[in-house]
Amino acid sequence: MRAISENFEKFLQSDELKPLMNKIKVDSTLDFEIREDKYEI
């Protein structure tokens, strides 16, 4: 079973990424994928 590390999960939920994550949620042309310990948009 694959899992996201606690540190990476905290990073994804950080205030630093919040504007980007919100934009991804509302824009259907964007694709968000997690690969190992990095993310791809």
C-alpha positions as CSV (number, residue, x, y, z in Angstrom):
1,M,0.0,0.0,0.0
2,R,1.3,3.5,-0.9
3,A,1.1,6.3,1.5
4,I,1.9,10.0,1.6
5,S,4.4,11.0,4.3
6,E,3.1,13.1,7.1
7,N,5.6,15.9,6.1
8,F,4.5,15.9,2.5
9,E,0.8,16.0,3.5
10,K,1.4,19.0,5.8
11,F,3.2,20.7,2.9
12,L,0.2,20.1,0.5
13,Q,-2.1,21.6,3.1
14,S,0.2,24.6,3.9
15,D,-0.8,28.2,3.4
16,E,2.0,28.4,0.8
17,L,0.1,26.1,-1.5
18,K,-3.5,27.0,-0.6
19,P,-4.0,29.5,-3.5
20,L,-2.7,26.9,-6.0
21,M,-4.8,24.1,-4.6
22,N,-7.9,26.2,-4.7
23,K,-7.3,27.1,-8.3
24,I,-6.8,23.4,-9.2
25,K,-10.1,22.6,-7.5
26,V,-12.1,25.0,-9.6
27,D,-10.3,24.7,-13.0
28,S,-11.3,21.5,-14.7
29,T,-8.4,21.9,-17.3
30,L,-5.8,21.4,-14.5
31,D,-4.7,17.9,-13.5
32,F,-3.1,17.3,-10.1
33,E,-1.0,14.1,-9.6
34,I,1.2,12.8,-6.8
35,R,4.3,10.8,-7.9
36,E,6.4,9.4,-5.0
37,D,7.4,12.5,-3.0
38,K,6.5,15.2,-5.6
39,Y,3.4,16.7,-7.2
40,E,2.7,17.4,-10.9
41,I,0.2,19.8,-12.3
